[in-house]
């Protein structure tokens, strides 16, 4: 599969935006079209779990608790596609002073991670089975996140599945909106062409600076994901990229 990305014409960009607004490519389909989309599942009530479309479900305190914590002053980090949760759970345990939010579309994985975080009595981590393309706009205030981690995203190799890829121009716009100035995107992949595609999209966006390897120090010690561990064991290369959001331009004369 070719991951190269050419500059878009205005018509092509408009089509990307229209597809985004229509919910095309969302994993599991558009949740706004599901029955009971605005209610929490029974297994998630009164636990550190949320769905962005159900934040106002009054049957449980989830939405109120999530909004209060998100509105606080704690630095916020987000992982999109946390899988087994190894990286995210370890990071929350290492940094109790920070607030962590994880998105993972596989509900079974979310339920497993919930049990793991409750067993560890972590109080600074909430999870969602939303597609982040739905959850981030609705649940996270603009300029709130200090870091967004996207580790080994599915490349969606087949041409007919290209629309499912996480990274697209509207998604980069979303990252720019949710990251604070000085915050950063942390990407890892074992598909070099995918990494180059992301570098193309981020480096040409006015809100982001070029890949800055020195930002790896801000991640610091970490527990690798299951995929990264497999790559290490099998001698498969991994590409890491760090894109800082530019500081807001001064309004002073």
Backbone bond lengths (Angstrom), bond angles and torsions (degrees), N, CA, C in turn:
res aa  C-N    CA-C-N  psi(-1)  N-CA   C-N-CA  omega(-1)  CA-C   N-CA-C  phi
1 X - - - 1.462 - - 1.524 109.47 -
2 X 1.319 115.89 136.99 1.456 122.38 179.64 1.529 109.15 -87.56
3 X 1.339 116.45 121.45 1.457 121.13 -179.98 1.527 112.22 -101.69
4 X 1.324 117.07 4.37 1.456 118.33 -179.19 1.526 109.78 -62.56
5 X 1.317 115.45 153.22 1.457 120.85 -175.82 1.520 108.38 -133.66
6 X 1.298 115.15 118.55 1.462 120.35 178.13 1.524 109.83 -90.83
7 X 1.335 114.78 161.10 1.452 118.86 175.15 1.534 108.90 -62.25
8 X 1.318 116.10 139.65 1.457 120.90 -175.59 1.531 111.22 -89.54
9 X 1.308 115.01 142.43 1.455 119.01 169.99 1.529 107.94 -76.46
10 X 1.315 118.21 161.87 1.475 119.21 176.32 1.522 112.79 -54.02
11 X 1.314 117.38 -37.95 1.468 119.86 179.88 1.522 111.15 -67.21
12 X 1.342 117.46 -40.13 1.461 120.82 178.80 1.523 111.04 -66.63
13 X 1.313 116.98 -40.18 1.459 119.96 177.99 1.526 110.26 -65.11
14 X 1.316 116.67 -40.46 1.459 120.05 177.75 1.523 111.22 -62.17
15 X 1.344 117.01 -35.32 1.454 120.30 178.26 1.521 110.76 -68.43
16 X 1.344 117.93 -40.27 1.463 121.02 175.40 1.524 110.88 -59.10
17 X 1.321 116.47 -44.53 1.457 119.88 -179.75 1.525 111.35 -65.63
18 X 1.332 116.26 -38.70 1.465 119.58 179.61 1.525 110.76 -66.80
19 X 1.338 116.73 -41.80 1.469 120.27 177.45 1.527 110.49 -61.74
20 X 1.325 116.00 -40.26 1.469 121.36 178.99 1.524 110.09 -61.54
21 X 1.313 116.96 -49.31 1.459 120.97 -178.52 1.529 111.66 -64.09
22 X 1.334 116.35 -30.31 1.462 120.44 179.91 1.524 112.78 -81.91
23 X 1.327 116.92 -6.18 1.463 120.02 178.98 1.511 113.92 79.33
24 X 1.317 118.62 18.98 1.458 120.55 179.40 1.534 110.22 -68.86
25 X 1.305 116.05 136.86 1.458 121.21 177.38 1.505 115.08 87.75
26 X 1.323 118.88 -4.53 1.458 120.40 178.89 1.525 109.87 -63.99
27 X 1.328 116.15 134.44 1.453 120.17 -178.26 1.528 109.05 -70.61
28 X 1.322 116.43 125.73 1.451 120.29 -176.67 1.512 113.67 85.22
29 X 1.342 116.90 2.02 1.456 120.22 -178.59 1.518 112.41 88.71
30 X 1.298 115.60 173.48 1.464 122.11 -178.59 1.528 109.27 -74.93
31 X 1.342 118.71 114.71 1.472 120.03 -177.20 1.524 113.02 -64.54
32 X 1.315 116.88 -20.75 1.470 120.51 179.52 1.524 111.39 -68.56
33 X 1.321 116.40 -13.38 1.467 120.74 -179.20 1.527 112.54 -104.42
34 X 1.342 117.27 5.22 1.456 120.69 -179.87 1.525 110.63 -90.16
35 X 1.325 118.08 150.43 1.471 120.09 172.27 1.530 110.53 -61.18
36 X 1.301 116.51 141.62 1.478 122.32 176.12 1.527 112.15 57.29
37 X 1.331 116.72 36.80 1.459 120.64 -177.38 1.528 112.38 -63.94
38 X 1.339 117.44 -20.70 1.465 120.81 -175.35 1.522 112.53 -101.92
39 X 1.323 117.42 19.72 1.464 121.11 177.59 1.523 110.16 -124.03
40 X 1.318 115.39 150.55 1.457 121.38 177.81 1.527 110.50 -82.69
41 X 1.331 117.57 149.08 1.463 118.90 172.37 1.526 109.38 -71.35
42 X 1.315 116.80 151.55 1.464 120.72 -177.45 1.517 111.52 -57.77
43 X 1.341 116.70 -36.39 1.467 119.11 -176.44 1.533 112.69 -70.07
44 X 1.335 118.03 -16.36 1.458 120.35 -177.84 1.507 115.18 -99.41
45 X 1.328 117.40 -4.84 1.454 119.63 -175.23 1.524 112.18 -68.36
46 X 1.355 113.95 138.15 1.474 121.80 177.18 1.522 111.79 56.38
47 X 1.323 115.56 35.17 1.460 123.18 173.51 1.529 107.13 -129.03
48 X 1.340 118.96 167.30 1.473 120.44 -179.60 1.533 111.14 -75.31
49 X 1.315 115.39 64.55 1.461 123.72 -175.13 1.521 108.83 -139.32
50 X 1.339 116.15 144.28 1.456 119.09 177.33 1.518 110.45 -148.14
51 X 1.308 114.75 156.44 1.449 123.49 164.72 1.517 106.38 -124.87
52 X 1.301 116.86 131.44 1.462 120.06 -172.22 1.521 112.36 -59.97
53 X 1.327 116.96 -35.64 1.460 120.16 -179.22 1.524 112.73 -77.71
54 X 1.338 116.81 -7.88 1.469 121.10 -178.63 1.522 111.96 -117.28
55 X 1.327 117.67 20.07 1.459 119.63 -179.74 1.527 112.01 -63.92
56 X 1.324 117.19 -21.70 1.460 120.27 -179.73 1.528 112.54 -101.48
57 X 1.327 117.26 14.22 1.459 120.66 175.89 1.534 108.07 -68.85
58 X 1.313 116.40 109.99 1.462 121.28 -173.76 1.505 114.74 -78.47
59 X 1.323 118.91 0.39 1.459 120.03 -179.23 1.522 112.49 -75.32
60 X 1.332 117.24 -14.21 1.464 121.55 179.76 1.526 108.10 -144.40
61 X 1.331 115.97 166.87 1.467 121.09 -177.02 1.523 112.23 -91.24
62 X 1.313 118.28 8.30 1.463 120.99 -174.76 1.519 112.73 -53.59
63 X 1.330 116.86 -53.00 1.453 120.37 -175.26 1.518 112.65 -61.88
64 X 1.322 117.18 -44.05 1.462 121.30 179.74 1.517 110.68 -62.87
65 X 1.320 116.80 -46.06 1.466 120.70 179.87 1.522 111.31 -63.35
66 X 1.333 117.18 -42.53 1.461 120.71 -179.42 1.524 110.87 -63.99
67 X 1.314 116.88 -45.25 1.458 119.86 -177.68 1.527 111.64 -65.88
68 X 1.328 116.77 -39.33 1.463 119.26 178.75 1.526 110.77 -62.02
69 X 1.334 116.01 -44.32 1.462 119.23 -177.86 1.527 110.79 -68.77
70 X 1.318 116.46 -40.39 1.456 119.75 -178.95 1.522 111.52 -67.57
71 X 1.324 117.19 -30.04 1.460 120.92 179.22 1.520 112.43 -78.31
72 X 1.326 117.81 -7.11 1.456 121.14 -178.82 1.519 112.50 -74.21
73 X 1.320 114.08 -175.80 1.469 119.91 -174.49 1.526 113.43 -95.84
74 X 1.339 118.16 -2.12 1.453 119.14 -178.20 1.533 111.12 -63.08
75 X 1.331 118.75 138.14 1.469 119.73 172.23 1.522 109.97 -56.35
76 X 1.322 116.45 139.53 1.456 122.16 -174.88 1.523 110.63 -115.45
77 X 1.332 116.07 131.55 1.461 122.23 172.12 1.522 108.56 -123.02
78 X 1.323 115.75 143.81 1.458 122.93 -176.91 1.522 108.85 -125.31
79 X 1.323 116.54 136.11 1.457 119.91 168.97 1.520 108.33 -115.42
80 X 1.323 115.32 132.25 1.460 122.16 178.08 1.521 108.30 -106.99
81 X 1.335 115.57 119.67 1.458 120.48 -178.57 1.520 111.83 79.45
82 X 1.348 116.66 58.56 1.469 119.29 -172.69 1.519 113.72 -79.43
83 X 1.335 119.03 -8.82 1.459 120.46 174.33 1.519 112.50 59.63
84 X 1.319 116.81 -120.48 1.463 121.82 178.74 1.526 112.35 -71.72
85 X 1.326 117.20 -18.91 1.457 121.27 177.22 1.510 115.18 89.86
86 X 1.334 117.86 8.05 1.466 119.73 -174.68 1.527 111.98 -59.24
87 X 1.329 117.44 -50.95 1.463 121.15 -178.73 1.522 111.04 -62.26
88 X 1.321 116.75 -46.73 1.460 121.19 -173.92 1.520 112.26 -69.31
89 X 1.330 117.70 -44.99 1.465 120.59 179.21 1.518 110.96 -63.18
90 X 1.323 116.73 -41.84 1.467 120.27 178.94 1.522 110.60 -64.29
91 X 1.331 116.29 -40.75 1.470 119.53 -177.54 1.529 110.93 -67.78
92 X 1.323 116.85 -39.98 1.463 119.70 178.02 1.525 111.06 -64.51
93 X 1.338 116.94 -37.26 1.461 120.14 178.71 1.524 111.55 -68.76
94 X 1.327 116.96 -36.11 1.474 121.22 -179.52 1.524 112.44 -71.56
95 X 1.325 117.59 -28.67 1.461 121.61 -171.10 1.528 110.54 -128.63
96 X 1.324 117.90 71.82 1.471 120.33 -177.27 1.521 113.21 -64.77
97 X 1.318 117.65 -15.66 1.459 120.46 179.80 1.530 111.86 -81.60
98 X 1.332 117.39 -7.89 1.457 121.84 -179.49 1.521 111.01 -103.39
99 X 1.321 115.69 161.31 1.457 123.78 -179.76 1.527 107.22 -111.74
100 X 1.323 117.45 129.27 1.454 122.54 -174.77 1.525 110.38 -122.82
101 X 1.325 114.74 141.50 1.461 122.63 176.31 1.519 107.81 -131.87
102 X 1.325 116.44 133.94 1.457 120.89 179.52 1.518 111.80 -123.60
103 X 1.330 115.70 137.53 1.459 122.61 174.77 1.525 109.21 -114.97
104 X 1.314 116.53 132.37 1.466 122.38 177.52 1.528 107.84 -150.58
105 X 1.328 117.24 124.01 1.460 120.18 -174.88 1.522 113.29 -76.56
106 X 1.323 118.53 -15.79 1.474 120.66 178.55 1.533 108.60 -84.68
107 X 1.329 115.39 104.54 1.464 120.12 -175.65 1.521 111.97 -59.59
108 X 1.312 118.56 -37.33 1.462 121.17 178.65 1.521 110.91 -59.95
109 X 1.344 117.32 -40.65 1.461 121.11 178.03 1.516 111.15 -66.94
110 X 1.339 117.33 -37.30 1.459 120.58 178.48 1.520 110.96 -64.17
111 X 1.315 117.19 -43.62 1.465 120.43 -179.86 1.528 111.16 -64.34
112 X 1.323 116.73 -38.01 1.468 119.95 176.19 1.529 110.73 -64.71
113 X 1.331 117.00 -44.97 1.464 120.35 -179.95 1.522 111.09 -65.04
114 X 1.338 117.39 -35.20 1.463 120.02 176.22 1.525 110.75 -59.77
115 X 1.314 116.22 -45.06 1.470 119.03 179.19 1.530 110.73 -62.95
116 X 1.308 116.18 -37.85 1.468 119.67 -179.62 1.521 111.69 -67.52
117 X 1.330 117.18 -42.59 1.471 118.54 -178.61 1.520 111.09 -70.67
118 X 1.336 117.26 -34.10 1.467 119.76 177.83 1.527 110.41 -69.75
119 X 1.315 117.27 -36.72 1.461 120.02 176.70 1.515 111.28 -63.18
120 X 1.328 116.34 -35.62 1.468 121.19 178.59 1.521 112.42 -84.08
121 X 1.322 116.63 -5.47 1.468 122.84 179.75 1.529 111.46 58.37
122 X 1.330 115.72 41.32 1.458 120.27 176.10 1.520 108.85 -78.61
123 X 1.310 116.74 128.34 1.458 121.46 -177.85 1.525 112.59 -110.04
124 X 1.317 116.84 6.59 1.470 120.35 -175.84 1.521 112.43 -119.65
125 X 1.329 117.16 25.45 1.460 121.19 -177.33 1.523 110.23 -140.70
126 X 1.336 115.55 128.62 1.463 122.08 173.52 1.519 109.00 -123.41
127 X 1.335 115.76 148.54 1.456 121.56 -174.78 1.527 110.75 -124.55
128 X 1.337 115.06 155.58 1.460 121.65 178.01 1.521 109.27 -144.01
129 X 1.333 116.00 147.49 1.460 119.55 172.03 1.526 111.42 -100.55
130 X 1.326 116.45 19.99 1.457 121.31 172.39 1.524 110.47 -69.03
131 X 1.311 116.69 148.65 1.458 120.75 158.43 1.528 105.37 -66.58
132 X 1.323 117.73 127.86 1.463 120.53 -174.90 1.518 112.38 -60.29
133 X 1.313 117.18 -22.83 1.460 119.88 178.59 1.525 111.38 -67.33
134 X 1.335 117.01 -19.49 1.457 122.63 172.12 1.525 110.67 -97.64
135 X 1.338 115.94 -44.69 1.457 120.48 -173.43 1.510 114.93 -68.87
136 X 1.336 117.65 -42.46 1.464 120.12 -177.21 1.525 113.15 -60.78
137 X 1.327 119.60 -48.70 1.467 118.03 -177.87 1.517 113.35 -61.24
138 X 1.332 117.70 -34.86 1.457 121.42 -172.99 1.524 113.93 -89.98
139 X 1.324 117.39 -29.33 1.464 120.04 -170.54 1.525 114.39 -104.97
140 X 1.324 118.39 -22.75 1.460 121.14 -174.25 1.520 109.79 -113.47
141 X 1.337 118.45 123.30 1.470 120.07 178.29 1.528 111.68 -63.80
142 X 1.302 116.11 154.73 1.460 120.59 177.24 1.524 110.68 -61.94
143 X 1.315 114.97 146.01 1.472 124.53 177.91 1.528 112.28 55.83
144 X 1.329 116.13 34.11 1.474 120.38 -178.07 1.524 112.71 -99.63
145 X 1.329 118.07 -29.93 1.465 120.59 -171.43 1.524 111.62 -87.21
146 X 1.321 114.81 137.67 1.469 120.92 174.70 1.520 111.37 -87.68
147 X 1.325 117.45 -28.10 1.461 120.94 179.98 1.521 108.76 -154.47
148 X 1.323 115.53 144.88 1.455 122.74 170.40 1.521 107.25 -123.59
149 X 1.325 116.38 122.63 1.460 122.68 179.91 1.522 109.20 -104.59
150 X 1.325 116.64 124.83 1.471 122.05 174.67 1.521 106.21 -125.88
151 X 1.317 116.14 102.21 1.457 121.48 -170.55 1.520 110.32 -111.17
152 X 1.320 115.54 113.61 1.459 123.93 177.03 1.542 111.89 59.43
153 X 1.325 116.82 57.13 1.465 119.32 177.22 1.525 110.88 -65.22
154 X 1.309 115.34 150.23 1.464 120.85 178.21 1.527 108.71 -62.27
155 X 1.341 118.57 124.35 1.473 119.62 -179.54 1.525 113.86 -75.26
156 X 1.332 118.14 -15.55 1.459 121.88 -178.76 1.530 109.75 48.85
157 X 1.313 114.65 75.28 1.456 122.06 -170.15 1.526 113.58 -64.10
158 X 1.328 118.50 -40.08 1.460 120.59 -171.79 1.530 111.43 -70.97
159 X 1.330 114.98 144.05 1.466 119.95 -176.62 1.525 111.39 -58.98
160 X 1.335 117.01 -38.32 1.466 119.48 -177.51 1.528 112.57 -72.24
161 X 1.340 116.91 -12.64 1.467 121.10 179.25 1.535 112.62 -101.15
162 X 1.303 117.29 4.08 1.466 120.70 -176.04 1.523 112.38 -55.94
163 X 1.324 116.10 -34.45 1.463 120.50 -178.21 1.524 111.89 -65.05
164 X 1.334 117.58 -18.87 1.458 121.41 179.89 1.526 112.89 -80.61
165 X 1.330 117.62 -14.41 1.471 119.09 -178.73 1.520 110.61 -58.63
166 X 1.325 114.61 137.83 1.465 119.50 -177.47 1.515 111.86 -62.93
167 X 1.323 116.71 -45.39 1.462 119.68 -172.80 1.523 111.09 -84.36
168 X 1.319 114.00 124.87 1.456 123.90 177.77 1.523 106.29 -155.20
169 X 1.320 119.43 166.88 1.476 119.16 178.16 1.522 114.22 -54.55
170 X 1.350 120.38 -43.81 1.473 117.71 178.45 1.528 113.05 -64.85
171 X 1.338 117.70 -32.94 1.466 119.04 178.71 1.527 110.70 -68.51
172 X 1.318 117.78 -38.08 1.468 120.16 177.31 1.524 109.90 -65.07
173 X 1.330 117.03 -37.96 1.473 119.70 174.01 1.526 110.24 -59.46
174 X 1.330 116.53 -40.94 1.465 120.86 179.87 1.524 110.83 -63.86
175 X 1.328 117.55 -43.87 1.465 120.53 176.44 1.524 110.81 -59.02
176 X 1.317 116.19 -43.17 1.469 120.16 -179.94 1.519 110.94 -61.29
177 X 1.326 116.89 -35.15 1.464 120.05 -179.63 1.522 111.91 -72.71
178 X 1.325 118.12 -38.09 1.465 121.02 -171.52 1.525 113.35 -88.03
179 X 1.325 118.67 -26.64 1.464 120.67 178.19 1.526 110.12 -78.27
180 X 1.315 115.86 141.18 1.461 119.77 173.75 1.528 108.64 -76.41
181 X 1.342 118.66 157.54 1.463 119.75 172.12 1.534 110.14 -57.13
182 X 1.307 116.38 129.79 1.462 121.15 -175.15 1.511 113.16 92.76
183 X 1.340 118.13 -13.65 1.455 120.59 172.85 1.517 110.54 -72.93
184 X 1.339 116.60 177.42 1.466 117.54 -174.44 1.519 112.17 -151.42
185 X 1.331 114.56 155.15 1.456 123.02 169.32 1.516 108.48 -96.02
186 X 1.324 116.32 132.46 1.464 123.87 177.62 1.527 107.39 -115.99
187 X 1.327 116.22 112.38 1.462 122.37 -178.81 1.518 110.19 -115.95
188 X 1.337 116.15 137.98 1.462 121.22 168.10 1.517 108.49 -131.80
189 X 1.328 115.50 143.36 1.452 121.24 178.53 1.519 109.69 -154.95
190 X 1.328 116.09 152.62 1.463 120.80 172.65 1.523 110.07 -105.41
191 X 1.334 116.73 14.52 1.465 122.36 175.18 1.527 106.91 -115.63
192 X 1.320 116.27 100.42 1.460 120.41 -172.93 1.523 111.96 -55.94
193 X 1.344 116.40 -40.64 1.463 119.08 -177.84 1.524 111.49 -64.75
194 X 1.327 116.64 -33.39 1.468 119.82 177.83 1.531 109.19 -65.38
195 X 1.330 116.06 -44.68 1.457 119.81 177.92 1.514 112.31 -59.31
196 X 1.336 116.54 -39.42 1.460 119.80 178.74 1.526 111.14 -66.85
197 X 1.330 116.68 -36.65 1.463 119.98 176.80 1.528 110.44 -61.78
198 X 1.342 116.35 -44.79 1.464 119.90 179.48 1.522 110.44 -64.50
199 X 1.338 116.86 -40.62 1.469 119.62 178.30 1.523 110.48 -60.57
200 X 1.312 116.30 -39.19 1.466 119.92 178.08 1.525 110.49 -61.55
201 X 1.326 116.67 -48.05 1.458 120.66 -176.62 1.531 111.83 -65.79
202 X 1.334 116.45 -43.67 1.475 119.98 -175.97 1.522 111.80 -73.79
203 X 1.341 116.93 -43.27 1.461 119.70 -174.26 1.527 112.25 -68.78
204 X 1.326 117.18 -19.27 1.457 120.67 179.36 1.526 112.68 -98.66
205 X 1.322 116.02 3.48 1.463 119.36 178.59 1.529 108.80 -92.36
206 X 1.323 118.75 133.72 1.473 119.70 -175.26 1.520 114.27 -64.80
207 X 1.328 118.78 -18.94 1.463 120.30 -177.69 1.524 112.66 -82.42
208 X 1.342 118.43 -14.85 1.457 120.65 -172.51 1.520 112.32 -118.05
209 X 1.331 114.50 146.70 1.453 121.17 170.55 1.520 109.20 -87.37
210 X 1.321 116.29 171.84 1.454 121.89 177.93 1.533 110.61 -64.98
211 X 1.319 115.43 162.76 1.465 122.01 173.80 1.524 110.03 -47.31
212 X 1.339 115.57 128.20 1.464 122.21 -175.53 1.529 108.76 -124.77
213 X 1.341 118.46 93.82 1.471 120.76 -175.34 1.517 114.24 -56.57
214 X 1.332 117.45 -28.68 1.462 120.48 -178.38 1.521 113.09 -61.32
215 X 1.320 117.21 -20.29 1.463 120.04 179.47 1.525 112.77 -67.94
216 X 1.321 117.66 -12.25 1.469 119.88 175.60 1.521 110.79 -56.77
217 X 1.337 117.00 -29.59 1.463 120.39 179.29 1.516 111.55 -64.49
218 X 1.329 118.15 -26.73 1.463 120.26 178.81 1.525 111.75 -75.07
219 X 1.319 116.53 -25.14 1.466 119.32 173.25 1.518 109.30 -72.24
220 X 1.330 116.92 -45.23 1.459 121.48 177.01 1.515 112.27 69.66
221 X 1.338 117.60 -158.62 1.470 121.14 179.62 1.518 110.86 -61.25
222 X 1.313 116.30 144.33 1.465 119.41 -178.47 1.517 109.56 -156.87
223 X 1.320 115.58 159.60 1.460 122.14 172.47 1.520 107.36 -93.28
224 X 1.327 118.81 123.47 1.468 119.25 -177.25 1.520 112.02 -66.65
225 X 1.310 115.12 152.60 1.453 119.89 173.21 1.526 109.45 -65.26
226 X 1.330 115.27 166.81 1.464 120.09 176.39 1.521 110.47 -58.63
227 X 1.332 117.36 -39.35 1.460 120.72 -179.30 1.518 111.14 -67.74
228 X 1.325 118.02 -43.06 1.461 119.53 179.56 1.520 110.60 -64.82
229 X 1.329 117.35 -39.23 1.461 120.44 177.11 1.527 110.07 -60.55
230 X 1.324 117.08 -43.21 1.464 120.81 178.93 1.523 110.61 -62.22
231 X 1.328 116.60 -41.76 1.469 119.92 179.35 1.523 111.15 -62.27
232 X 1.321 116.61 -42.20 1.463 120.05 178.72 1.521 111.11 -62.27
233 X 1.328 115.79 -45.16 1.459 120.30 -177.61 1.525 112.08 -65.28
234 X 1.324 117.30 -28.50 1.454 121.15 -174.93 1.528 113.44 -108.02
235 X 1.316 116.03 12.03 1.463 120.29 175.38 1.513 114.21 65.91
236 X 1.336 116.78 27.70 1.466 120.86 -178.97 1.524 108.83 -93.79
237 X 1.321 118.66 129.84 1.478 119.65 -176.99 1.524 112.49 -68.51
238 X 1.318 114.14 151.84 1.462 122.81 178.04 1.519 107.80 -126.80
239 X 1.311 116.32 137.44 1.457 121.93 177.68 1.524 108.93 -109.57
240 X 1.326 115.71 129.21 1.460 121.87 178.95 1.525 108.89 -117.00
241 X 1.317 116.51 137.41 1.459 122.00 179.11 1.527 109.44 -133.98
242 X 1.310 115.53 145.58 1.459 122.14 -179.30 1.525 107.82 -134.26
243 X 1.317 116.12 120.25 1.456 121.16 -176.55 1.522 109.73 -119.79
244 X 1.334 118.40 108.72 1.474 119.90 178.33 1.523 111.57 -78.75
245 X 1.323 114.92 144.23 1.453 119.50 172.13 1.527 108.65 -80.67
246 X 1.290 116.07 134.15 1.454 121.17 -178.21 1.532 110.71 -64.47
247 X 1.331 115.43 151.57 1.456 119.77 174.30 1.522 109.06 -67.65
248 X 1.296 116.43 147.89 1.456 120.37 179.06 1.519 109.62 -63.61
249 X 1.334 118.30 138.18 1.461 119.81 179.82 1.522 111.03 -63.91
250 X 1.308 115.69 144.89 1.461 120.62 -179.90 1.526 110.47 -68.20
251 X 1.335 115.00 141.88 1.472 119.91 176.80 1.524 111.58 -97.28
252 X 1.341 116.07 1.76 1.472 119.18 -179.28 1.522 109.65 -78.77
253 X 1.307 115.97 146.06 1.467 121.21 179.70 1.519 109.63 -72.97
